[in-house]
Amino acid sequence: MAALIVIALAVSGTVWYLARNDRIAGAADGERGDGRADRDDRPVAHCAGAPLSAPHELRGMWLTTVRNTDWPSRPGLDPETLKAEFRSWLDLAQRLNHNAIFVQIRPSGDAFWPSLDAPWSDWLTGRRDGSGPGWDPLEFMIEETHARNLEFHAWFNPYKASQIADPNLLQPDNPIRTHPDWSVTFPATGPDSRIYFNPGVPAARAFVEDAILDAVRRYDLDGVHFDDFFYPYPVKGQDFPDDAAFAQYGKGFTDKGEWRRDNVNHLVHEMDLRIKQIKPWVKFGISPFGIWRNDTTDPKGSPTRGLQSYDEIYADTRRWVREGWLDYIAPQLYWNIGFAVADYSKLLAWWSSVVKGTGVQLYVGQADYRVGQPGAWSDPAELTRQLRLNAKYEVSGSIHFTASNLRDDKLGAVKQYRDALNAGPALVPTMRGLPRHTPPTPTSVTVKGHTVSWRGAGATSFAVYKVEGDKASLVATTRRTTWTDPGSKGTYCVSALDRSWNESQPSIQGMN
């Protein structure tokens, strides 16, 4: 995640694809384009005569592993310490009423699972000799996350190959050393020099895809998530060194920029197709830099004056949405409302118009890390205002950067928006194009003391509603068939959810 570089950069200045008709087709007349129309079109369900009331929005955080930013707290920790630290992040997610977590499991050509294609991450092991930790962290993380009924989204940096610029410091069987023609170093020198897989080399792209899809095949992921790193951000006076690849693979292109965009488009579209071929229920989404193009460059662009991802990092984010190559897009809108270069409110409106009618959901990458900075971010209410604005534009959810900033809660900003807007749980919105297997309605709902019990079959999880005044509010989601109310006793109904959050009709009420 280019959290720090994004702000600095913001003030600087071959049609072969197969159509996926179920996701490229626009929404029907009168249907909302945010993926939630199937829920909204159903008759309102009731519990003891009170209508069900539940927010439908994704709420998540990015858990960053590179440089041990969030987790692990340092390299080489023993398994029990690592597990305890991860559980503490899930505890935080639950306190904030989140329903998803985005964990960086491939920060730089490495892996937080026993991959056949990538070395173990030294951010985990503390070693660069290829030896593993002796257990499977990814399997553990998924099991623990699902036990809390949170979605687990695996976050990958596709083309980052190594944080070290000297390949000789890597182990001999590292793909960078066994296939030196796949990689380039950029910038050429300096503390920010890194090794990247070259997006213009088809074999390198295939390897990157295969390495990611290994995790899709072997683990119970809910989503595959990319952030904003494709071609690296520009460095003054230097160009990404891909002349040789352009000469060899750029046939049909006279403009290198167009070729680079085509390379990234291939990756995005191929990943979409291949993920769905393996597991149709796994979501695919990208969190790009917040500006596609400025309207001074392109009339289809946003009313901004910042770095243009289309031109500078060759990410045609608007096209990915309009072609339906994603399930969701989560632009990093890391600026305040009213910022002259990139006004949050104007960008939000622009992105809302981009997703309209596509079936691709819009999430927003929220800049919790900026709270406490001078200016607008010295006001703890800035994020609350942004989240309220999201609701106005029917945004389907938010992802917060980064987990440590949520935990630290500078100025009390997190508590403020949590109490004001996220005081209770929420259901993840359903997505058009994902499999739908709505489970049967739960039966035999009983209440003894503060504990609600029920019977349910064929469900991934359950939603518990409690009658409160003139409505039945969502009070919990769980993968169990019991739930204990920490508050007062009441009247309850339970619905069943499949793994895509399609919901059954509610049960007959249970009450004390």
N, C-alpha and C positions, 0 to 999 in steps of 0.2 A: 504494500500500500504506500503510495507516494504522498503520505500525509504532509510532510514538511516541504517537499519539493513542489507540490501542487500550488501552494500559495505563492511561492517565489516565481514560478513560471507563469502564473495567471496574469502577472502584470508585465510580462514580456510580449512582447508582441505575438477476362475471358469469360463470357456468360455461359457457363456449363452447368449451373446449379439446377438440381432437381427441385421441383416444387413439392412442398408438403401442404396439400390443399387444406387439411384440417386446421392448420395454424396460420397459413398465409392469408386465407380468405378473411375479408373484413367482417365486422359484426353485422348482424342483420339489422334492418331498420328498427329503431327503438331499443336495441340491445346495447348495454353498456360495454365498452371495450376494455374493461379492467379485469376480465376473467371471473367476475362474480355474478354475472347475469343469471346463471342457472340457479343460484341460491335465491336471488331477489325475485325471480318469477314464481316461486312456489307460494302457495297459500301460507299465511302466517300460522304457525303452530302454537298451541296453547298448553299450559300446565295448570290444572285446577281453574280453568277459565281465564288465566292471565297469559297474555302473549309472551312468547319467548323473546328475550333480548340478549344479544351477544355481539360484541365487536368482532369483525372479520378483518384482521390485519396481521401481517407478519411483523414481529418484533424480535430483533436479533442484535448480536454484537459480533464484532470481529475479534477473534483470539489470535494474536500475532505471535509466531514462534521465532521469526528471524531476529537475530541478535538478542534472543531471550527477552523480547520486549514485554510480553505478557506471561507466556508459559513455554517451557519451564522457566523458573526464576533464574536458573543458571544451568550450564551444561553439566552432564555427568551425575545427576542426582540418582539416588537409589529408587527402585520401583515404588516403594510405599510412599515416599515423599512426593514423587511425581503424581501418583494417583490422588493423594490427599490434596495437592495443589489444584488438580483438575476438578475434583469434586467441589472445591471452594468456588471455582468459577461458575459451576452449575448452580450452586447455592445462590450466588449473586444473580444469575439469570432468573431464577425463580422469584427472588425477592422483588425484582423489577417487572415481574409478570411477562417475561419474554417467552416465546415459543420456538425459538430457533437459535442456533449458535453456528458461527462460521469459523472453522478451525483451519489454520494454515498448515497443511500437511506436506506440501512440496514448496518450500520457500525459495530454493535456488538449485534446482536440478538434483535435489536430495529427497529423502523420504522419511516419513514418520511411521512407516510400516515395512515389513520385510519384502521389499520390492525386488524383482529380478532385473529391473532396468535401471535402478538408481541406487546410489550408496546411502547408507544410513546418515541421517542429518547429524552433523557434529554439534548443532545447537541442542540436540537431545543427548548424545553420547559423550560429548566432550573429546571425541577422538576422530581422526581422519584416516584411520587404518582400515575402515570398512567393517569393523566388528560391530555387532549389534548389541542391544541392551539385554538380550536374553528373554524378552517377552514381547507381546504385540500391543503397542500403545494404541493403535488405531482401533483394534477390536475392543479394547477396554473402553475407549472414549465413546464409541458408538453405543455400546451396551449401557453405559452409565447415563448417556444423554437420553436414550430412548426410555430408560426406566423413569425419567422425570417427564416423559411425554413431550420432549423437545425434539425438533428436527435437527439432524446433523448434516451440515453442508460442508463438504470437503473443499477447501480453498487451495487453489493451485496457482503458481506463477509459471506459465507455460515455457517461456523462452529464457528465463534466467537460468544459467547453467552453473555458475559458481560465483560466490562472493570474492574469491581469490583470483587475481589476474594472472598468476603464474601457474600454468597447468602442471608443471613439474612437482608442485607441492601436493598434488592430488594422487590418490592411489593409482597404480598402473592399470587397473581394469575399469577406471572411470571412463564413461562414454566419451568424454572430451579428449581423452588420451588415445583411446582405441579408434576414434573417428575424428581426427583433427580437422578434417575438411568440413565437419558439421558446425564448427564454432568460430566465433570472431571475438576479439577483445575490443571493448569500447568503454570510455575513451582510451586512447592508446597508452596514456600514462596518467599518473596522479592517484590520489587517494580514492577516487570514485571509479577507478578502472575495474571493470567486471568482464566475465566471460559470458557470452550469450550463444544459445543455439541460433543459427542463422535461419530466419523465417523463409528466406529465398531458396533454401536447399530442400527439395521435396523429401529426401530420405530423413533429414533432420526433423522436418515437420511430422512425418509418419512416426518417428521414434518418440517424439514428445506426446503425440496422441496415444500411442500404445502404452507408454509409461503411466499416463493418467487413467486410461481405461482398465489397466490392471486392477486399480483400486475399485473401479465401478463393478467389475466382475466378481471380485472376491469379498466385498464388504457391503453391508446393508446401508448404503448411503441414501440420504434423502435428496441430496443435490450436489452438483458439480459447479464450482464457483471460480471464476477468474476475476482478477482485479484489473488495473489499468496498464499493466506492463505488457506490451507487445514489442514493437520496436522501441528502443529506449528513448527517453526524453532527450531533446537536443542539447549539445554542448557547443558553445560558441567556438567557431573556427575549426570544428571537426565534423566529418560526415561518417556515418556508419559504414564500415569498410566492406561493402558487398559488391564491388565492381566485378569481381571474378564470377560471382554467382549470377549477377545480372547478365553478363556476357554468355554464360552457359545456359541459363534457364529463363531468360527474359524474352524469348522469341515472341514476336507479336506486340511487343510494347516498345514505344519510343520514349516514353516518359518513365523514369525510374520510380517516381512517386506512385503512379498508377499501378506499376508492377508490385510495389511493396504493399499497397492496399489490397491488391488481389491475393497476395500471399496470406495476409491476415484473414481475409474473407474466406479463403479455402479452409483455414484452421477452424474458424468459428462454425462454418456450415458443416464441415466434416464431423466435428465434435457433436454437434446437434444430432445429426443422423446416426452416428455410431452409438452414442449413449442410448438413444431410443430403441435402436436395434437390439441392444443388450438387455436393458431394463427400461421399458416404456414409462415407468412411474418416476424415474429419477429426473429431477428438475435440472435445467441448465440455465445459468444466468451469469451475467457479467456486470461488474461495477467499474465503469469507465470514468475517465476524467470528465468533468461536468460540462465542458463545452465541446460541441461537435464542430461548428463553424460560426463565426460572427456574421451577422446580417450585412455588414459592410463588405464582406467577401462573397457571400452567397445569400440571395434573398430568402432562401429556405432556412437560414441559420437563426441563431438567437440574438436578442438585442444586448450583446456583450462585446467586450473589447479585449479579451484575454487570449491565451494560447489556444490554438485550434487543433484538437486531436486528429482531425481528418488530415491536416497538412503536416503536422509536426511528429506524430507518432503513428501515422498511417492507419488509424482506427476509424473506419466508416460506421460509427455507432448507429447513426440514424438508419442506414441501410439494413443493419442487422435486425433492427426492430421491424421496419417496414416489410422485409422479406419473411419475417416470422421464424428466424433462426434461433430464437431464444424463448425461454418460458418467462423470463423476467429480465428487466434491466434496472440497475441501481446506480444511477449517476452520482458521483461524489460532488455534492453541492456544498462545498466547504467554505462558503462565503456568507456574509450576513445579509439580512434584508436591507436594501438600500445601498449596498456596495456599488460604487460607480462602474467598476470594471466588469463585475459579474454579480448582478443583483439576484439574491436567492429567489425572490418572488417572481421575477421575470423569467429566470431559468426554469423554475418549477412549472410555470404556465406553458413554457415552450415544450418541455418534456412531456407534459400531460397531453399536449396536442399531437406529439409524435406517436405516442402509444395508442391514441384513440382509434378504435376500429380494428386494431391488429390482433387482439387476444393476448398480447404480451403485457404482463403486469408491470407496473411502475412501483419500484421501491426507491427510497432515497437514502443515500449515504450521508449520515449526519455527523457534523464535526464536533463531537463532544471534546475532542482534544484541544480545541481552540478556546474553550471557556477559561476566562481569567486573563486572556491577552488584552492589550490596550484597545480602547475604542469600543465598538459595539459589543465585543465579547466580554467586556467587563460587567455587562448586565446579565445576571443569571437567568433572566426571562427570555433571552434571545432564542434558545432552543425550544422553549414552550411555544413561543410565537410561531416558529417554523413548523412545529408539529401541528398546531392548529391550522395553519395555512395548508398543510398537506391534506388535511381532511376536506378542505374546501375544494381541492382539485381531485378528490377521490383517489388519492395515492393508496396503494395496496399494502404499504408497510414501510418500515424504516430499519436500517442497519447502522449501528452506532460504532464509531471509531474513537478509541479502541477500548478493549475490556478494562485495562488499567485505569483509564480516565473515568469510566463508569464507577469503578470501585473507589477511586480517590474523591470523586464528586466535588470538584472545586466550586466554591461559592454556593454549594447546595443546589446547583442547576439540575442535576439528575433527579434528586428528590422532588424538586418542584414540578417537573413535567411528569414524573411518575405519579405523584399524588393527584395532580390536576387531570391527567389524561389516561394514565395506565394503572389506575388503582386496582383493577380487577383483571382476570385472565382474558385472553382473546383466542379465537379460532383462526388458524391459518386459512386465508382465502383459498377456495378451490380454483383450479386452473383448467381452462378449456384446453382440450387436447391430451390431457392425462387420462389414464384408465379410471373408470368409475365403477365401483362395486359397492354400492350403498348397502350396508349391513341391515339385518332385521332389527326391528325395534326391541330394546331390552325389555325383559319381563321380570315379574316377581320382585318389584321394588319394595323393600321393607326399610323401616327406620327404627333403630333401637338406640335410645339415648341420642347421641350426636352422630351416630354412624349410619350411613346409608349403604345398603347392599342391593345387588341386583343380579340377574342372570343375563348373559349376552354371548352370542356366538358369531363368529365370522367378522369380528370387528378388530381394528388395530387399537382403538382407544375409545373413550367415552366422555361425553360432556354432561356435567351435572348442573341443573338449574334449580334455583331456589325462589319460591314466591316471595317477593318483597313489594308490598303495596299493590300497585295495579299492574305489575309485570313480573315475569319469571326471569331473573337475571342469571347469566352464566357465572358460576362460582368456582368451578374447577374443571380441569380435564385430567384424565388419568388412564393408565393402561391396566389398572386393576379393576375388580368388580366390587370394590368397597371404597368409601371415602368418608372421612370423619370431619365434620364441620367444626372449625375452631371457635365459631361464634354461637349465637343462639340457635335453638331448635327451630324447625320449620317444616314446610311442605316442599317436596322435591320431585323433580322428574329427571329422567336420564335418557339421552340419545346416544346412538352408536355412530362411530366415525370410521371410514376406511382410511388407508394410509395417505390418500389425497385429500382428506378432510371433507369428503362428501358425507352428509349427515342424514341419519334416519329420522323418522317421525319420533317424537318423544314418547316415553312410556306413560302408562297411567301413573298418577301421582302416588308417592308414598308419603306418609305423614305420621307424626307422633300421636 
